[in-house]
Amino acid sequence: MAFLRSHLEPVVFCAQVASSFFDTGLQMVVKQRYENLTAGGQHGQKSIANFYMVFNILTKVVPIIPALLLSRIADRGYRKVPVIVPLIGYFASRSLLLFVIAFDWRVEVMYAAPVVNGLCGGFSTYWPGVIVVVSLSTSEEVRSLRIMRIELVYGLAGFLGSLASGHLFQLYALGNKQGVLLACSSVLLYLLCVVYAACVLQVSTRGPDADERRDNDSFGVLNRDAVNIALLFTAGILYDVAVAGGVEILNVFVLVEPLSWTAAEVGYGNAAGSVIFITSFLGVKLFTRCSLSDTSMILIGMISFLTGIYFMTFVTTTAMYFLARTLTLFALIPMPTIRSLLSKQIRGSSYGKTFTGLQLSFLLAGLATTPIYTHVYQATLHILPGFVFTLSSIITFLAMIPTSIVGCRTARQERYDRLYGN
């Protein structure tokens, strides 16, 4: 019982299983509705792409102000609020898919889902809230591994949920309606998460590293930290643009020609994407034992994603798709490690606004990224459907530049500290 009260893992696990159920359900409902309306073909492909473009833009726009407000509340000591409120939003918004399936509502009703979810902070509040709680409960020495462990739980849940989701969608309920059981399961899991986080979970408001140590830093160190923070933000934003943009199009890419996946294949594909949470965690453990620096691990992860997403450009069969996925084994390492590095540059009382600010910067960048990626995909659909993934590989390469600069600055500062200490 003590473990349940002090750990977020059960919340993260159940919420991600629920999210996997919803993602697969939404993909299949959108595919079925638009293919029936347009009789398939390229018009249907463009309609699906346009739906996801609007859906993703709403997902990124609506949470901005609520996320800022909730992060301020969190930094005043109410650390559970940024976790509980978004979970309530997930519960309410995911319920819409159940109604769309059960009562044959128009699929455009689902545009309300990111609005409801965003007004409660959305993922931009939920995940920084999780990272803050984890950071406050660990020391700097083990923080990268601890954050990576919570990502592992997230990934395992996504893997298991995705494997089951395709089969659950195909089970019939309420007559001949597919997906009702899947949508119900998603909603019930989110409800369980809300109850657990509100009634069972207990969190610390201060971390093991005293803030006073940072308050006594010299002016030069604070200035160095500010530069590193700016570089880490730049690297994080560029990498998130590359990953998010590529994955958004990937969700459409697998539904249409040349792949044209079924519900089961969609579930397997999402599960394959979740495997990188496991391999990235094992990679961090291995690289940590080999005494690699945080920046070195970030670069390894970026190279892994760059290689895999570039190969995805030329995918024409399901087998090639899964081969491309295997090349992205360490693609998850960069973001948790960037967050860990950021936490070492700031005071614990600033964790909430810093991590939320990072997540919101991803959203703002995504507002331009989503329509650009969608239009590039539609423009090259007749020539090379996977061309858009080459764009992601180029942006990933650009993200490696500020990361390398941080690595050089950190190494130089560590040499200075050793000489100064001696």
N, C-alpha and C positions, 0 to 999 in steps of 0.2 A: 504493500500500500504506500510505503514511503517513496518507492520508485515512481509510482503513478502520480503522486503529488508534486514531484520535483522535476519531472521530465516531460518534454513536449513531444517525444517520439510517437506516442499513441495518437495524438491529434494530427500530426503531420502524416502519419501512415493512413489513417482513415480518410482524411480529407483528400489525399491524393488518389486513393482508390476511387472515391466518389467522383473526383475530377476526371479520371480516366474513363469511367462509365459515361459521364456526360459528353466528353469529347467524341468518343466513338458514336454515341447515339446521335449527336448533332450532325456529325459528318454524314451518317447514313440517311438521316431524315432529309437533309439538304439535297443530297444526291438523288434520292427517290423523287422528291417533289419537283425539282427542276428538270430532271430527265423526263418525267411524265408530262410536264407543261410544254417542253420544247422538243419532245421526241428525240432527245439525245443530240449527238453531233456537237460541232464547235460552238453553236449558240448556247447549248446547255453548259459547256465548259466555261464560257465567258460569264454566264449567269451565276454559276457557282463561285467563280473567282470574285465577281462583283459583290456577292453576298458576304463573303469573308472579308473583303476589303472594308465594307461599311461596318461589319461586326467588330473587326479589329480596331478600327479608328475610334469607335465608341468606347471600346475597352480601354483605350489609351487616353482619351480626352476627359471622360467623366470623373475619374478618381483624383484628379490633380488637387483640387481644393480640399476635398474630404481627407486625403492622405496627409496634407500639410497640417490640418487641424488635429488629426489623430496623433501625429508624431509629436506635436507640442504637448498634448495631454500625456503621452507616454514619457516624455522627458521630465515631466513634473512628478513622476513616481508611479503612474498608473500603467505599468508595463503590460498588463493583460488586455487592456482596451484595444490596442492595435491587432490583437489576435482574435478576440471574441467578436468584435463588430464586423470585420470582413467575413467571418464564418457565418454570421447571421445573413449577410448579403448573399453569400453563396447559396445558402439554404433557400432563400426566397427566390433568387433568380433562376436556379436550376429547376425549381418546381415548374417553371413555364414550359420546359420541354415535355414534361409529363402531360400537361394540358394540350399542347400542340399535337401530340401523338394520339391521346385518348379521344379528343373532341374534334380532330381534323381541322384545327385552326390553321390559318395561313402561316407558312414558315417565317414570314417577315415579322411575326409577333416576337420572334426570338431576338429582334433588335432591342427589345425592352430588357433582356437579360443583362447585357453589359451596363445598361443605365442603372438598374437597381443595384447590381453588384458594385458599380463604381461609386454610387452615392454612399456606400458603406466602406469605402476605401479600397476595395478590390485587392488584387495581388500586390499592388504597389504599397499597401499598408500591411497586409498579412505577412508577406515574407520578410520584410525588414523587421517587423515585430518579432518574428521567430528568431532571426539572427541576433537581435538585441538581447533577447532572453538567454540565448546560448552564450553570447560574448560575456555577459555579466556573470555567468556561472563558471567561467574558465579563466585560467591564467594565459598570458601571452604566449608562453612556450608551447602550449598544446592547443592553442585556439584554432589554427588552420586545420588540424586533424579533427577537432571536435565539430567545427562547422561542416567539414567534409562528411563527417559521420551522419549529421542530420540530413545532408543531401543524399547520402546512401539510403537512408530510410525512405526518403521522398522517392528515390528511384526504384527501390524494391517494390514499393506500393504501386507505382506507375506500371511497373513490369507485370505484376500479378493482376492488377486491375485491367490492364490492356489485354492480357491473354484471355481473361474471362469475358471481357466486354462484348467481343464479337459474337460469341456463342449465346450470351444472355440476350443480346439484341434479337437474335433469330427465334427465340422462344416466343410463342404466341400467348397473348392474354387479351381479355376484353374482345372476344371474337377473333377477327383476323388481323388484329393490329400488332405489328412487331414493335419492340422497343419499350413497351409499357413496363415490363418487369425491370429492365435495365434502368429506366428513369426513376422508378420507385426506389430501387436500391440506392441510387445516387443521393436522392433526397433524404432518405432515412439515415445514411451514413453522415451526412452533413449535420443533421439534427443531433446525432450522437456526439459529434465533435463539439457543438455548441454547449451541450450539457456538461461534457467533460471539462472543457476549458473554463466554464463559468463556475462550476461547483466543486471540482476536484483539484485542478491545477493550482499550485502555489509557486510564485516566482520571487526572486530576489530583486531589490531595487538598486543594489550596489554590487560591483564586481570585486574580485579578489585583489585587483591591482588598484591601489589607492590613487585617487585623483590628485592628492597633494604632490605626488612625485612629478606629475606633469606640470603642475602649477609652478614648480621651482625650476623648470627648464629655462635655459638661457634664451635670449632673443634670437641668436643665430640658429639654434635648433628649431625654434618655432617657425622661422622663415623657411628652413629646409623642409620642414613638414608640410608647409603650405604648398611648396612647389611639388613635392611628391604627391600630395592629395590631388592637385590639378592634373598631374600626369596620369595618375591612377584612374581618375574620373574619365579622362580622354580615352585611355585604353579600354576601360569598361564599356563606355558608350559605343565605341567603334565595334568592339567584339559583340556586344548585344545586338547592334544593328545587323551585323553579318549573320548571327545565329537566328535571331527572331525573323528577319526577312526571309531567310532561306527556309526555315521551318514552316512559316505561314504558307508559302507557295507549295511546299512539300505536301501539305494537307490536301491541296487541290490537285497536285501533280499525280498522286497515287489513285485518285478517283476516276480519272479520265484516261483516254488513250495516251501512251501505249500500254499502261499498266491495267487500268480499269478494275480495281480491286473490289472484292466482295466484303461483307461485314467482317467475316472471320479474318480475311487478309489484312483489313484495316487494323483489327485488334493485334495481330501478330506484328504488323509494322510499328504500331505504337509501343508494343512491348520491346521490340528491337531498339527503339530510341531510348527506352528506359534502362537498357543494359549498361549504357555508358555511365550511369550513376554508380554501378557496382565496380566497373573497371577503373573508373576515375578515382574512387575511394582506395582501391588496391594500389593504384599508381601513386597516390599521395603517401600511403604508408611506405611503399618501397622507396620513393624518392627521399622521404624524410630520413629513413634509415641510411640512405647513401649520402646524407648531409647536403642535399641540394638546397639552394636558396629558394625562397618563395617566388622570386622573379623567374628563376630557371624553370620551375614547375609550371608557371603561367605560360611561358614560351613553348614548352613541350605540348601543353594542351592546345594552344593556338595552332601549332603546326599540325597536330592530329586532326583538328577540325578542318583546316585549310585543305589538307590532302583529301579527306573524305568528301567534302562538299564539292570540290573541283571534279572528282571522279563522278559525282552524281549528275554532272552536266551531260554525260554520255549514256546514262542509264536508259535501257529500252525494255528490260525484262525484270521480273521479280527477283531472280537470282542475282542480277547485277546490283539491284537496289540493296539487298542484304550485304553484298560484298562491300559496297560503298559505306554502309553503316559500320562495318568492322574496322574501317580505317579511322573512325572517329572515337576510338576507345577512350581517349583521355580528354575529350572535348569539354567535359564539365569542369575540369580542374581550374581554369582561369577565374571564373566569377567568384566562387567561394574564397579562393586565395586572394583575390583583389580585395574582397570585403575584410578578410583577416588582416591584410596589410593596412587597410584604412583604419581599422580599429586600433592599431598600434601607433597611429599618428595623432589620435584625438583623445579627449577625456571621455570617461564613461557617461557623463551627463549630456554629452552631445551625440551619443550613438543613434538615438531615435531620429533626429533631424538629418544626420549625415547619411544614414542608410536609406531613409525615405527620400532624401534629396537625390541620391544616386539612382534609386528606382524610378523616380519621377523624370530624371534626365533621360532614362531609357524610353519612357513614354513619349516625351516631347520629341526625341529623335525619331521615334517610331511613327509619329504623325506624318512625317515626310516619307519615311521609309516604306510604309504600307502601300500608299498609292503608287509610288515609284516602282516598287517590285511588281505590283499587280500589272501595271501598264507595260513594263518591260516583258513580263511573261506573256501577256496577250499579244504584244507586237511581234514576238519571236516564236509564237506557237506554231506557225506554219513551217518555220525554218529549222529550229532546234528547241524543242520544248524545255530542255534543261539549261538553256543558256543563262538564265537568271542565277543559277548556282555559281557560275564563274564570277559573277559580281560579288557574291558573298566571300569567295576566296580572296579576291583583291582587297576588300575591306578588312578581312582578317589580317592580311599582310601589313596593312597600314596600322592596325592595332598593336602589332609587335614592336613598332618603333618607340612609342612612349614607354612601353614596358621595358625595353632594353635600356632606355635612359634611366629609369628608376633603378634598374639593376646596377648600372655603373655608379650612380650616385650613392646607393646604399653600400656597395662594396668599398667605395672610397671613404665614406664616413666611418665604416667599421674599422678600416685600417687606421684612420685617424684616432678613433676611440682607443684602439689597442696601444698605439704609441703614446697617447695622452695618459692612459692608465699606467703604463710602464714608467 
